[in-house]
């Protein structure tokens, strides 16, 4: 019995180590703050660990974890907790270091992009982050957000339209991606 638990713990640990950077990036894009992202990933992984026997044997454990993260982030907004995307005094902030393949890192001004993303309502931000930064299909995004494909299309289109309308962002980002 102890060997099975140890094997399950090792499998969970390998999953976390392998997915940590991507989970942190997604959480950071959802919350806009490093500490809030760390809290979101940590609470998500706590929930997933409890159910790891079922999650680890699923077809796509990463999709399950992503769904738990989106739900946890959505619960925070339902409780009307204020989310601070950028404190007024940013002298003590440590910013995320982008991966070399991260599309966001291609923008000249990362802070402008994150500020623009922070202006989106939570559901639009979730749709944009999952579709364009996580590169999920509309179906995968709908599953992660717990909504219809039509809602994903609508929220993503509205979010992208709002981003394109921000003059500071138009100066630093070119839109060559999907529509």
C-alpha positions as CSV (number, residue, x, y, z in Angstrom):
1,X,0.0,0.0,0.0
2,X,2.8,2.4,0.9
3,X,4.5,1.7,-2.5
4,X,1.4,2.7,-4.4
5,X,1.1,6.0,-2.5
6,X,4.8,6.7,-3.0
7,X,4.5,6.0,-6.7
8,X,1.4,8.3,-6.9
9,X,3.2,11.0,-5.1
10,X,6.2,10.7,-7.4
11,X,3.9,10.8,-10.4
12,X,2.2,14.0,-9.0
13,X,5.6,15.6,-8.3
14,X,6.8,14.8,-11.9
15,X,3.6,16.4,-13.2
16,X,4.1,19.5,-11.1
17,X,7.8,19.9,-12.0
18,X,7.0,19.5,-15.7
19,X,4.0,21.8,-15.8
20,X,5.0,24.5,-13.3
21,X,6.3,27.2,-15.7
22,X,3.2,26.9,-17.9
23,X,0.8,26.9,-14.9
24,X,2.5,30.0,-13.5
25,X,2.4,31.8,-16.9
26,X,-1.3,31.1,-17.2
27,X,-2.0,32.1,-13.6
28,X,0.0,35.3,-14.0
29,X,-1.9,36.2,-17.2
30,X,-5.2,35.6,-15.4
31,X,-4.3,37.5,-12.2
32,X,-1.8,40.0,-13.4
33,X,0.4,39.7,-10.3
34,X,3.2,37.3,-9.4
35,X,2.1,36.6,-5.8
36,X,-1.6,36.1,-6.8
37,X,-0.4,33.8,-9.6
38,X,1.6,31.7,-7.1
39,X,-1.3,31.5,-4.7
40,X,-3.7,30.5,-7.5
41,X,-1.3,27.7,-8.7
42,X,-0.7,26.5,-5.2
43,X,-4.4,26.3,-4.3
44,X,-5.1,24.6,-7.6
45,X,-2.4,22.0,-7.0
46,X,-3.6,21.4,-3.5
47,X,-7.1,20.5,-4.9
48,X,-5.6,18.4,-7.6
49,X,-3.3,16.4,-5.2
50,X,-6.3,15.2,-3.2
51,X,-7.8,13.8,-6.4
52,X,-4.6,12.8,-8.1
53,X,-5.5,9.1,-8.4
54,X,-8.4,10.0,-10.7
55,X,-6.7,13.0,-12.3
56,X,-3.5,11.2,-13.1
57,X,-5.3,8.4,-14.9
58,X,-7.4,10.9,-17.0
59,X,-6.8,11.3,-20.7
60,X,-5.6,14.8,-20.2
61,X,-4.6,15.7,-16.7
62,X,-3.3,19.1,-17.7
63,X,-6.8,20.0,-19.0
64,X,-8.3,19.0,-15.7
65,X,-5.8,21.1,-13.8
66,X,-6.4,24.1,-16.1
67,X,-10.2,23.8,-15.4
68,X,-9.6,23.7,-11.6
69,X,-7.4,26.9,-12.0
70,X,-10.1,28.7,-14.1
71,X,-12.8,27.8,-11.5
72,X,-10.6,28.9,-8.6
73,X,-10.0,32.2,-10.4
74,X,-13.7,32.7,-11.2
75,X,-14.7,32.0,-7.6
76,X,-12.4,34.8,-6.5
77,X,-14.4,37.2,-8.7
78,X,-17.7,35.9,-7.6
79,X,-16.8,36.8,-4.0
80,X,-16.1,40.3,-5.3
81,X,-12.6,40.4,-3.9
82,X,-10.6,43.2,-5.4
83,X,-7.9,42.1,-7.8
84,X,-4.9,44.4,-8.0
85,X,-3.1,44.0,-11.3
86,X,-0.4,46.6,-10.7
87,X,0.2,48.4,-7.5
88,X,0.8,52.1,-7.7
89,X,4.2,51.7,-6.2
90,X,5.9,49.0,-8.3
91,X,9.4,49.4,-6.7
92,X,9.2,46.0,-4.9
93,X,7.6,44.0,-7.6
94,X,9.4,41.2,-9.3
95,X,8.1,40.6,-12.8
96,X,7.7,37.3,-14.5
97,X,10.7,36.4,-16.8
98,X,9.3,35.3,-20.1
99,X,10.2,32.0,-21.8
100,X,12.1,32.5,-25.0
101,X,9.2,31.0,-26.9
102,X,6.6,33.0,-25.1
103,X,4.7,35.2,-27.6
104,X,4.2,37.9,-25.0
105,X,8.0,38.4,-24.7
106,X,8.0,39.4,-28.4
107,X,6.2,42.7,-27.4
108,X,8.6,45.6,-26.9
109,X,6.8,46.8,-23.8
110,X,5.6,43.9,-21.7
111,X,4.1,46.2,-19.1
112,X,1.9,47.9,-21.7
113,X,0.6,44.6,-22.8
114,X,-0.1,43.4,-19.3
115,X,-1.8,46.7,-18.5
116,X,-4.0,46.3,-21.5
117,X,-4.8,42.7,-20.6
118,X,-5.7,43.9,-17.1
119,X,-8.3,46.2,-18.5
120,X,-10.4,43.3,-19.9
121,X,-13.2,41.9,-17.8
122,X,-12.4,38.5,-16.2
123,X,-14.2,36.3,-18.8
124,X,-12.7,38.1,-21.7
125,X,-9.3,37.9,-20.2
126,X,-9.7,34.2,-19.6
127,X,-10.8,33.6,-23.2
128,X,-7.9,35.6,-24.6
129,X,-5.3,34.0,-22.4
130,X,-6.5,30.5,-23.0
131,X,-7.0,30.9,-26.8
132,X,-4.0,33.0,-27.7
133,X,-1.3,32.5,-25.1
134,X,-2.1,28.9,-24.2
135,X,-3.0,28.2,-27.8
136,X,-6.0,26.0,-26.9
137,X,-8.8,25.3,-29.4
138,X,-12.2,26.9,-28.9
139,X,-13.5,23.5,-27.6
140,X,-10.7,23.1,-25.1
141,X,-11.1,26.7,-23.9
142,X,-14.9,26.2,-23.5
143,X,-14.2,23.1,-21.4
144,X,-11.7,25.0,-19.3
145,X,-14.0,28.0,-18.8
146,X,-17.1,25.8,-18.3
147,X,-19.1,27.5,-21.1
148,X,-20.2,27.1,-24.7
149,X,-17.9,27.4,-27.7
150,X,-20.1,30.4,-28.7
151,X,-19.3,32.1,-25.4
152,X,-15.6,31.6,-26.0
153,X,-15.8,33.0,-29.5
154,X,-17.8,36.0,-28.2
155,X,-15.5,36.7,-25.2
156,X,-12.3,36.3,-27.2
157,X,-13.5,38.5,-30.0
158,X,-14.6,41.2,-27.6
159,X,-11.4,41.0,-25.7
160,X,-9.2,41.2,-28.8
161,X,-11.3,44.1,-30.1
162,X,-10.7,46.0,-26.8
163,X,-7.0,45.2,-26.9
164,X,-6.8,46.5,-30.5
165,X,-8.6,49.7,-29.5
166,X,-5.9,50.6,-26.9
167,X,-3.5,53.1,-28.6
168,X,-0.5,52.3,-26.4
169,X,-0.8,48.7,-27.3
170,X,-1.2,49.3,-31.0
171,X,2.3,51.0,-31.0
172,X,4.0,47.9,-29.5
173,X,2.2,44.9,-30.9
174,X,1.5,43.6,-34.4
175,X,-1.5,41.4,-34.9
176,X,-0.6,38.6,-37.3
177,X,-2.3,35.8,-35.4
178,X,-5.6,34.2,-35.8
179,X,-8.9,36.0,-35.9
